[in-house]
Amino acid sequence: MPTTAESPLAAWAACGGMALTGRADGPPLAPPGDPAGAVRRALAAFATDTGLDPTRLPGPELLGERAALTGFGRRAPWSVGGAFRILSCVDGPIGVSLARPTDLELVPALVEDGDPGEPWAAVAAWAAGERAADAVQRAQLLGIPAALIPGTSGRAKDEQATHRSLRPAVTGGPRRDTGLPPLVVDLSALWAGPLCAHLLGLAGARVVKVESPDRPDGARSGSSAFYDLLHAGHASVCLDLASPQGRDALLRLIERADVVLESSRPRALRGMGIVAEEAVARGAVWTSITAYGRTGPWSEWVGFGDDVAAAAGLVVHDPATGALLPCGDALADPLTGVAAAAATAAALREGHGRLVDVAMREVALAAGAAPGPGPHTVCLLPDGTWQVETDHARFPVRAPRARTPHGRARHLGADNAASLGDVA
């Protein structure tokens, strides 16, 4: 039996995730499975494979760092960030994210109404008349993140499993020995990929973040403190990937990389002449983070942390109404970032090229499948804080908290000359 400190419930309450789950006017709620424990175990594996002192790493509290730095709290039925909701269809619920301006622009096409009015009201009304699978399929065809939620309305837990081909992992040539710390070329954005790069940087890797001038990392427009936390100490390169010169420069940079980290759908990079398997053959570790995996029927589907977590069943029930509510803050993102870092570190330790295919939903499924919280009650104390009580222990629900960024992130393109000319 786990100690109180190791129990899924105590870990969730301590890391800030519980404080972010539920309605603002209701109690904080426990998740299915053991998300905080999944983070703790992945970080322990990462420390072992990198030889890093574990005290230099964050703990499960990284699940709440974004909310701590933005000042957000639980706000169900909305997600913490306000861009995700669980909606009712004819035969069950679905999760939908309208996180980008383009998602909002696509609402008229989704609901087939040229002037639908308030976007969320229009999508909710449309979904109410649709079968869940049909609604998700239509949204994904338009590029709007949407997902079925397993374990509801008779759906099996693995009904929307990512049926990826079970081919052997792609293994390549020997890693070249430059005598320098690994060079990580980070093509990812938002949270999962940058968190992976951040952890590799803490372990001593040289990280070069690559963005394009027309599509910089969307996180730059969010909390500057959170962006600094994940990107301080990393070089910044800006390349016009629509131009032959920009694509050639990126290819040269990738040829120098020990690790390539990206979160694009495979066909997007192949369209620029960038082929993961070629880098792996040269000895690089290629870590690909996607919502549903690089292969299979959903390989081209889009997803963000909240809707992918819902697709894995990481949702909670409102104790007052029984309705499904979001769990944590974009939970699949930090879970995946840590898992990707651990997988990348293990591949680097092997000493040869490897294609590391990290599907966010599979990571979230694993966290949700672990033994979860047992019977408990959540009590509001006279001082306004919440306390969890079990048959064996009492412990507080801690607010999200964040580490202090170690410096400022570099401005866009600040290191073009150095990174494109002098990286070994």
PyMOL commands that set and color helices and strands:
alter all, ss='L'
color gray80, all
select helices_A, chain A and resi 8-15+18-20+35-50+54-56+60-70+101-105+107-111+119-127+132-142+192-202+218-221+224-231+244-256+266-270+276-281+305-311+332-350+360-369+416-421
alter helices_A, ss='H'
color red, helices_A
select strands_A, chain A and resi 84-89+92-97+146-148+171-174+183-186+206-211+235-238+259-262+285-290+315-317+324-326+352-359+377-380+386-389+394-396
alter strands_A, ss='S'
color yellow, strands_A
deselect
rebuild
show_as cartoon
